[in-house]
Amino acid sequence: MGKIALRFSKLILGLFFYALGIVLTIQANIGYGPWEVFHVGLSAATGLSIGGASIIVGLIIVVITVLMGERIGIGTLLNMLLIGFFLDLLLAIGLIPRIENTLVGIIVLIIGLYVISLGSYFYIGSGFGAGPRDSLMVALTRKLRWPIGLIRSLIELTATILGWMFGGMVGIGTLISGFAIGFCVHSSFKLLKFDPTKIHHSTLNESYAEIRAALRTR
């Protein structure tokens, strides 16, 4: 039971850090990352909270990816639910103040991208399945047989345009996020000696079997 409990702890910690990183990029106030443009824009257009918009979008994407034949894991579902929950919680308690200085905003944004990278390290390392948006990227790559980088760019460009149309903030931070997130993730993983390609992700059925086996050995 100890091993799977540790994996769950890594998953929850990773999702919390991921949400914290997103809040930092939002409060940097110089333009949101592509998905945050969409979530904040959808929030403004519908009256949902930012976290609520994130959950709804995640749910729709999960349904689409399942219909496209992708397998999901516990991590996929908890990613959909908990990042939105943590987003609303952190924004509600005002842990990170809104930045009004552009230079400070850039610094806070970069810190946020590294916190997201740290969250990715814990979350991916738990091996409980890819997040909804990553699953969509993989599903579209398999269906269309286009380069994964092109698919990711098209998805994020679409999210940015739709979010901007709904009223999400697009600015220098959007460009920085788009270009810098890859470097931040790569450098963080290299520093932590972490290779995400070596992680086996459990499906829902596999996780259920692992939990049952762990409970029987207690």
N, C-alpha and C positions, 0 to 999 in steps of 0.2 A: 504493500500500500504506500510505502514511503516514496518509492520512485515515481508513481503516477501523481501523488500529492505534490511532489516537487515540480513536476511538469505543469500541473495546474497553477501552482504559485508563479512559475515563470510566465505562463500565459496571461494571468491577471495583471501581474506587474508590467509586462510588456504593453498590454492594452492601455494601462493607466499612463505609462510614459508616452505612448503614442498620442493619447488625447492631450496630455500636458504640452507636448511639442506643438500640436495644432493650435492650442490656445495661445502659446507664445507667438506663433506666426500671425494669428488673428490680431492679437493685441499690439503687435509691432506697428500696425496701422499704416502700412505702406503698400498695401495690395496683397490679397490672399493667394494661397496656392490654388491650383486649378480646381480641385474638388471642394475646397473651402469657399471659393467663389460661387460654386453651384449651390452648396448647402446654405450659405448665408443669403444668397439671392432667393432661393426657394423659401427660406424662412421669412424673408421680407415680403414675398408675394403671397404666402399662405397663412401667416400668423403662427406657424409652428415654431418651436424653439429650434436653435441651430442643431442641437443634439437630436431632437425629434425628426428634423429634416434628414439628418445623416442616417438615422435608423430606417426611415421609410425608403430612402434611396437604396440602402443596403439590402432591405427586404426584397425590393423589386429586382435588384441585380441577382440576388440568390435564386429567386424563382426562374429568372431568365437562364442563368447558368445551369441550373438543374435540368431545365427543358432542353438545353443544348448538349446534355449528356455528361456534364462535369460532376464528379463526386465531391461532396462537401464533408467537413469535419466539425467537431465541437468548436474548434477555434474559429471557423467561418461564422457560426451562429453567434458566438460570444463577441466576436469582432463587431458584428452588426449591431448588437445590443449595447455592449458595455462602453465602446468608444463614445457613442452618442450620450449615454448616461454620464460618463465622466466629463464630457465636454460641458454639458449643462451644469453639472455640479461645480466645476472649476470656474466657469464664467459667473455663476450665481454668487459664489463666496468671494469673488473679486481677488483671487490669489495673485493674479498678474495684472497690474494696472495698465491702462491704455497709454501707449507711448505717443507723445506729441512732437518729438524731435526726429527728423528723418535719419540722421546718422545713428542715433541710439536705436531707432527702429530697425535699421539694417543689422545691427549687432544682435538685437533680440531675435530677429528673424533667423539669422544663422544659428544662434543657440537653439532655437526651436527645431530647426532641421536636424541638428545633431541629437536632440532629445528624441525626435521621431526615429532616427536611426538606431538609438539605443533601445527604444521600444520594439523596433523591428527585430533586433537581435534576440531579445527575450521571447517575443511572441512567435517568431519563426522557429527559434530553437526549441520551443515546447513540443513541436511536431504534431500539433492538433489540427492542421489544415490551413490552407491559404485563406486570406480575407476575401470578401465578396468582389471587390474591385480587381484584385489580382486574379481571381478565378475567372472573371469576365475577360480579362486580357488573354489568359491562357485559352479559354473556350473560343474566342474570336480568332486567335492565331491558328488553332487547329482547324477551324471551319474554313477560313479564308486562305490559309497557307501563305500569309504575308509575313514579313519580318516582324518579330515581336516588338522591336523598337518602334516601328511604324505604327503598329496597333496601339501601343501605349500612348504615343504622341497624339494619334487621332482621337482616342478616348478622352485624353486630358484637354485637348483643344475643344472638343465638343462640350465637355463639362464647363470649360471656361466661358465659351460663347453663350451657352444657355444661362449660366449663372449671371453673366454680365447683363443679359437681356432682362433677367429678373431683378437686377439691382445690386448684384454682388460687386465688391470693390476689386477692380483690376488696376494694377499699378506696377511700379518697379519691383515690388515684392513678388508679384506673380512671375515676372521674368527670372528673378533670382531663384525662386523656388523651383521653377521648371528646369533651370540649368544646373543648380547647385545640389539638388537632392541626391542625384546619382553619385556625385563626388563625396558627399557627406556619408552616405550609406557605405560606399566602397571603402573609404578611409577608416570608418568606424569598425567595419567588419575585419579589415586587415589588422588594425590595432588589437582587436579582440581575438584574432586568429580563428575567425568563424567562417566556415564555408557552407552557405545555405543549401547548396546542391547536394550535400551529403546527409541532409535531414530527411528521414522518412516521415511523411505525414499520415497519421491515422485517419481513416474514414470514420463516420459515425458508428458503423457496425464494429469496426476494429476497436474503437475506443470503448464501446459498450462491453465487448468481450474482455478487454484489458482490465476494466473496472471490476467486472464480475470475478475475474481470476484473482485480482488483488484482494477483494473482499473475502474470498474463500481461503486465502492463505493467512488471514489475520489470526 
